[in-house]
Amino acid sequence: MKKIITTIALMVVLSSLNAQEKPKQITLFTNVQVFDGTSDKLIKADVLVEGNLIKQISKEPLMVAQTDNVSIIDGGGKTLMPGLTDAHTHIMWTDDIENLIYSAPEGWSGTLAAVNAGEMLQRGFTTIRDNGGPAFGLKKAIDEHIIPGPRILPAGAFISQTSGHGDYDQRMFYLSPHFTGQIDKAYIRGWTIVADGVAEVQKASRDVLRSGATHLKVFGSGSITGAHDPIDVTEYTYEELKALADETKKWGTYAAIHAYSDEGIQNAIKAGIKSIEHGLFASEETMEMIKKNDVWFSTQFLAFSLPPEKAGMKGEAVSKYLTAQEGAQKGYERAKKYGVKMTFGTDILGSLELHRMQNLEFTARSKYFTPYEILKQATSQNAELFELSGERHPYKEGKLGVIEEGAYADLLLVNGNPLEDISLLAAPDKNLSLIMKDGVIYKNSL
């Protein structure tokens, strides 16, 4: 009996010890110039991180006791800024799309994407909005600290009409089992759902939201890389787009639309879609609509400034890419003229070599925006867009894209002042001394 009592007592003690939380990791940044994500000026301050959140920011020196769970980092006068965000990625799209869908062995896409995620974090990107592709498993692995990578707000499978940008049908497979009873690898592998008419669009929207999407991505016009859709084509009717937008509202989130054509963009705005992707052929009237309706203009600059071969274009995509380039400059100028809400996004598709060009987006934008405008786009402005996901937003413990008390501790130390020289961020290997995401340091070359 005495043995039993002793054993029980020991179990209670051990249980009590296990129940005690480990002390949170504390990191104090001193001797840094802070870009907070919103202000156009740096401030000299100390920044205290506790766990995964920013605990305190002070212009006066902060003091912490040096214990096992405390790190003090002297920034040497470098710039401390929020982690970078990208509002238009396809983190799983690391090869030719038809190979990923139809030919690649199981696991190939995920393996390349895991490498892509780790490299993206090392480039300073701590949060991305993934605008289409089967990224749910990758997100889970990152969130559970199995592999390194950015936070991911995934759109899941693209929603496309027949003959649209997401119709990768090779006439060997077709549609999803929901609509025809036949099997399509593009659906099974989580890349796309082809849906026509209001009822099918509603069902497809619910299907993707059910899978865990933070927002929806729909194709509303022709494309550069699509197999069956010329770039000038308008896809989906107003009624179909409204059905999709209405489904997102029921889920407390929003939709983004791939749209080049003026008609497609106007249909989307009238239907209640909140994020226009690309939008290069938007007329003055349409750009005014974007501004008036508080819609986000999510276009890219690097993606439309490269020679076709360097952008990974092949075959028929080359001529369509050149057409997009012709429209790009007017689109950029009109967006600037009307002061529409602009995101920072890259939309890089293809090999890991192409994805490694991600940070060149900073210099590609410098023809149209000041360093401050670009930095704000890549931090607090993108974070504002991400908030449209509402309750579907997976990262609600703190704010993203800013350095303020209570925000997530996603931080970069930059060698120099990016408010004066934005090209610093185009060379992350050289110019990022420290990368912290969620309070964890993933690079420290100080």
Beta strands, then each sheet from edge to edge (+ up, - down):
strand 1: 26-34
strand 2: 43-50
strand 3: 53-58
strand 4: 70-74
strand 5: 79-82
strand 6: 84-89
strand 7: 125-130
strand 8: 151-154
strand 9: 158-160
strand 10: 192-194
strand 11: 216-219
strand 12: 255-259
strand 13: 275-278
strand 14: 296-298
strand 15: 341-342
strand 16: 411-414
strand 17: 432-437
strand 18: 440-444
sheet 1: 3+ 2- 1+ 4+
sheet 2: 3+ 2- 1+ 5+ 16- 17+ 18-
sheet 3: 6+ 7+ 8+
sheet 4: 9+ 10+
sheet 5: 11+ 12+ 13+ 14+ 15+
end
